[in-house]
Amino acid sequence: MSPPRNVRPGVTYLLTRRCYQRTFRLRPSEQTNLIFRYCLGLAAAKTGVELHAVCVMSNHHHIVLTDVTGCLPDFARELHRLCAKAMNASQGQWENLWSADHCHCLELGDDDAVVQRIAYVAANPVEAGLVAAPQEWPGVMLLPREQAYAEAVARPKEYFGDGSRSPAVVELRVTPPPIENLGERVAAVLETMLAKAHAAARENGWEFLGRAGVLATSFVRRARSFERRRQIIPRVAARSMFIRQRLLAAQREFRRAYHAAMERWRQGVRDVVFPEGTWWMRVFHDVAVGGAWPAAA
């Protein structure tokens, strides 16, 4: 479930998590939307991440965020733990909500990558053939505006209960990333994506399911479309090949230094210093962390 062990303050990611066996457990409804928005706002408030764009599809979610303080695993844990418990209580279920696969964290290395993924988040329901336009999606869809905005989300009754220690209201805040002409750039990319999705629908004789059809779908159903398996999973994204290469080289260097430190720690050397960005060993074993992250720029 946990994101990579190497976490750094200030990095922007596309975070994705899927439901168990591609089931439609997150199928939009008033209660499901409320639960996810509340858990998202609470997890962000606890960890300080900045949310830039969110789309909750019926069997997965996409979140573009900046990990301000280097605590992405804490955010993912809080969001997915609370959401699973509340959704199970809401739907009368007892077992897994989320897939056993780890959530996917794609590091976005430049402004173009951030713009592309925000547009991708917005276009997702259209590209899936569910609705004809992003604004028609009845599920959670949060996109950046020129200025940050927030909404107050009341605590759901399911799971939390009247005696819950969780706040009665949380602030769900969406902040635009600091990218010049963000709105225009996202709109241009999104227009191209939507045009391709509509062209593909016409070519194949498809009709969009529509808002009513989405809401009428049972949450116990699951996606049946063909999906390729065992493919390479990207860890970084950037328009520039040179930036991608530097990001990957930095991650390789972190893993090398981390495994070297881990080997010494297992040999009983408790004062070994782990590389900057170490999360698990720092949080659960209070190891020393030092040194700069390998340069990626």
C-alpha positions in Angstrom: 0.0 0.0 0.0 2.8 2.4 0.9 4.4 4.8 -1.6 8.2 4.6 -2.3 10.5 4.9 0.8 12.3 7.8 -0.7 10.2 10.9 0.0 11.4 14.5 -0.4 9.7 17.8 0.6 8.3 19.8 -2.3 7.9 17.0 -4.9 4.7 16.8 -7.0 3.1 13.4 -7.7 0.2 11.8 -9.5 -1.1 9.4 -6.8 -3.3 6.5 -8.0 -5.0 3.7 -6.1 -7.4 1.0 -7.5 -10.2 -0.9 -5.9 -10.0 -4.6 -5.2 -10.5 -6.7 -8.4 -11.5 -3.5 -10.3 -14.8 -3.4 -8.5 -17.0 -0.2 -8.6 -16.8 0.3 -4.9 -16.2 4.1 -5.4 -19.2 4.4 -7.8 -20.5 8.0 -7.3 -23.3 8.6 -4.9 -24.0 11.3 -2.4 -22.6 9.3 0.5 -19.6 7.9 -1.4 -18.7 11.5 -2.5 -19.0 12.8 1.0 -16.9 10.0 2.5 -14.1 10.5 0.0 -14.1 14.3 0.3 -14.0 14.1 4.1 -11.2 11.5 4.2 -9.3 13.4 1.6 -9.6 16.7 3.5 -8.7 15.1 6.8 -5.6 13.3 5.4 -4.4 16.5 3.8 -4.9 18.6 6.9 -3.0 16.0 9.0 0.0 15.8 6.7 0.1 19.2 5.0 0.0 18.0 1.4 -1.3 20.4 -1.2 -4.0 19.1 -3.5 -4.0 20.3 -7.1 -6.5 18.0 -8.9 -8.6 15.0 -7.9 -10.9 12.6 -9.8 -12.5 9.6 -8.1 -13.7 7.1 -10.7 -15.8 4.1 -9.9 -12.9 1.8 -9.3 -9.9 4.0 -8.8 -8.8 7.5 -7.9 -6.2 10.0 -9.3 -4.8 12.8 -7.2 -2.2 15.4 -8.3 -0.6 16.7 -5.2 2.6 18.3 -3.8 4.2 16.6 -0.8 5.2 19.8 1.0 6.8 18.2 4.1 7.9 14.8 2.8 5.2 12.7 4.4 3.4 11.2 1.4 3.2 7.7 3.0 1.4 9.2 6.0 -1.1 10.9 3.6 -1.7 7.8 1.6 -2.1 5.7 4.8 -4.6 8.1 6.4 -6.7 8.6 3.2 -6.9 4.9 2.3 -7.4 3.6 5.8 -10.2 6.0 6.7 -11.9 5.7 3.3 -11.9 1.9 3.4 -13.4 1.8 6.9 -16.1 4.4 6.1 -16.9 2.9 2.7 -17.3 -0.6 4.2 -19.6 0.8 6.8 -21.6 2.7 4.2 -22.0 -0.3 1.9 -22.3 -3.1 4.4 -19.1 -4.7 3.4 -16.3 -6.3 5.5 -13.3 -7.1 3.3 -10.9 -5.2 1.1 -11.8 -1.9 -0.6 -8.4 -1.4 -2.2 -6.4 -3.6 -4.4 -3.5 -5.5 -2.9 -1.2 -3.7 -5.4 0.7 -0.7 -4.1 -0.7 2.7 -4.8 1.2 4.2 -7.7 3.2 7.4 -7.2 4.4 9.1 -10.4 6.9 11.8 -9.7 6.2 14.8 -12.0 9.5 16.4 -12.9 8.5 19.5 -14.7 5.6 21.9 -15.4 4.6 20.1 -18.6 4.2 16.8 -16.7 2.1 18.5 -14.1 -0.1 20.2 -16.7 -0.5 16.9 -18.6 -1.6 15.0 -15.5 -4.1 17.6 -14.4 -5.6 17.4 -17.8 -5.6 13.6 -17.7 -7.4 13.7 -14.3 -10.1 15.9 -15.8 -10.4 13.8 -19.0 -10.5 10.4 -17.3 -14.3 10.0 -17.1 -14.6 11.0 -20.8 -11.8 8.8 -22.0 -13.5 5.9 -20.2 -16.7 6.5 -22.1 -18.8 7.4 -19.1 -19.7 11.0 -19.7 -19.3 13.4 -22.6 -17.6 16.2 -20.6 -15.7 16.4 -17.3 -18.3 18.6 -15.7 -20.9 15.9 -16.2 -19.1 13.4 -14.0 -21.2 12.9 -10.8 -18.3 11.7 -8.7 -15.6 13.8 -7.0 -13.9 16.0 -9.4 -11.7 18.8 -8.1 -9.6 20.9 -10.5 -7.4 23.9 -9.9 -8.6 27.5 -10.4 -6.6 30.7 -10.6 -6.7 31.0 -6.8 -6.9 28.4 -4.1 -10.4 27.5 -2.9 -11.8 25.4 -0.2 -15.1 23.8 0.8 -16.3 22.7 4.3 -17.1 19.0 4.4 -19.2 17.6 7.2 -18.2 14.4 8.9 -20.1 11.4 7.5 -22.2 9.4 9.9 -21.0 6.0 8.6 -18.1 4.6 10.6 -17.2 7.9 12.4 -20.4 8.1 14.5 -21.6 10.9 16.7 -18.9 10.2 19.3 -16.0 10.3 16.9 -12.9 12.2 17.8 -12.5 13.3 14.1 -13.5 16.9 13.5 -17.1 17.6 12.7 -16.1 19.6 9.7 -12.9 19.6 7.7 -11.7 22.0 5.1 -11.0 20.5 1.7 -8.6 22.9 0.0 -7.4 22.8 -3.6 -4.4 24.9 -4.5 -3.1 25.6 -8.0 0.5 24.6 -8.6 2.8 27.6 -9.2 2.8 27.3 -13.0 2.5 30.3 -15.3 -0.6 30.3 -17.4 -1.8 27.1 -15.8 -5.4 27.4 -16.7 -4.7 28.1 -20.4 -2.2 25.3 -20.6 -4.4 22.7 -19.0 -7.4 23.8 -21.2 -5.3 23.4 -24.4 -4.2 19.9 -23.4 -7.6 18.9 -22.2 -9.3 20.0 -25.4 -7.0 17.7 -27.4 -7.7 14.8 -25.0 -11.5 15.3 -25.2 -11.4 15.6 -29.0 -9.6 12.3 -29.3 -12.0 10.6 -26.9 -15.0 11.8 -28.8 -13.4 10.8 -32.1 -12.7 7.3 -30.8 -16.3 7.0 -29.6 -17.7 8.0 -33.1 -15.3 5.6 -34.8 -16.3 2.7 -32.7 -20.0 3.5 -32.6 -19.9 4.0 -28.8 -22.3 6.1 -26.8 -21.4 7.6 -23.5 -23.0 5.9 -20.5 -24.2 9.2 -19.1 -24.6 10.5 -15.6 -27.8 8.5 -14.9 -26.2 5.3 -16.1 -23.1 5.9 -13.9 -25.3 6.4 -10.8 -27.4 3.4 -11.6 -24.4 1.0 -11.7 -24.1 -1.4 -8.8 -21.0 -1.0 -6.7 -20.5 -4.8 -6.6 -19.9 -4.9 -10.4 -16.4 -4.6 -11.8 -14.7 -3.5 -14.9 -14.5 -6.1 -17.7 -12.4 -4.2 -20.3 -9.2 -5.8 -21.4 -6.2 -4.7 -19.4 -2.5 -5.4 -20.2 -0.6 -6.8 -17.2 3.0 -7.1 -16.2 4.1 -4.0 -18.0 6.8 -1.5 -17.0 5.4 0.9 -14.4 6.8 4.4 -14.8 8.1 6.2 -11.7 8.9 9.6 -13.2 7.4 11.8 -15.8 8.8 14.9 -17.6 8.7 16.3 -21.1 12.5 16.6 -21.3 14.3 13.3 -21.7 17.3 14.8 -19.8 15.1 15.6 -16.8 13.7 12.1 -16.8 17.2 10.6 -16.9 18.4 12.8 -14.0 15.3 11.9 -11.9 15.9 8.2 -12.6 19.6 8.5 -11.8 18.8 10.2 -8.5 16.4 7.4 -7.6 19.0 4.8 -8.4 21.6 6.6 -6.3 19.1 6.7 -3.4 18.4 3.0 -3.6 22.2 2.3 -3.7 22.9 4.4 -0.6 19.8 3.1 1.2 20.6 -0.6 0.7 24.2 0.1 1.7 23.0 1.7 4.9 20.5 -1.0 5.5 23.1 -3.7 5.2 25.2 -2.0 7.9 22.2 -1.5 10.1 21.4 -5.2 9.9 25.0 -5.9 10.9 24.3 -4.1 14.1 25.7 -0.6 13.2 23.0 1.5 14.8 24.7 4.9 14.2 24.7 4.4 10.4 23.4 7.4 8.5 20.7 6.7 5.9 20.3 8.9 2.8 18.1 12.0 2.8 14.6 11.0 1.8 14.4 7.8 4.0 11.0 7.5 5.5 10.2 4.0 6.9 13.4 3.5 8.8 13.3 7.1 10.1 9.7 6.8 11.3 9.7 3.3 12.7 13.4 2.9 13.8 14.5 6.5 14.4 17.6 6.1 12.3 19.9 9.0 11.6 19.2 10.7 8.2 21.6 13.0 6.5 23.2 14.1 3.3 21.7 15.8 0.4 19.4 14.1 -2.1 21.3 13.3 -5.3 20.9 16.2 -7.7 18.1 15.8 -10.2 18.5 19.1 -12.0 
